């Protein structure tokens, strides 16, 4: 069964909904980390961190490498492209709304200047 765009967004937003997973992403945004480093950083059990990593990996937000016996986790920012595309429509809406609001404020100022 093929994943639809909605399925992909559901996985992305589901992964990002959890504050621990967002903190993990922030932690590995600058540099990769091993599971044990994340366990130490978050003071959580290894199985808990592993579950969070599986969710992030399924959402396409992280990738795992292999370095000898270590499997470093790194941010895969390409996974955020779906969120960015989805937000793009709303960004355009807000930008257009602010432009209209700016035009209206200018109209009011011009009207007020004429009344003086």
Number of C-alpha atoms within 10 A of each C-alpha: 3 5 7 9 11 10 12 17 17 13 19 22 14 14 23 18 11 11 10 14 19 14 13 22 22 12 16 18 15 10 11 20 19 15 18 16 13 20 16 11 11 13 10 12 12 15 11 11 19 15 12 18 22 15 18 25 21 16 21 19 22 24 18 17 13 9 8 6 6 13 15 18 22 22 24 17 13 12 19 17 11 15 14 12 11 13 12 12 10 11 13 11 12 12 11 12 12 12 12 12 12 12 12 12 12 12 12 12 12 11 11 10 9 8 7 5
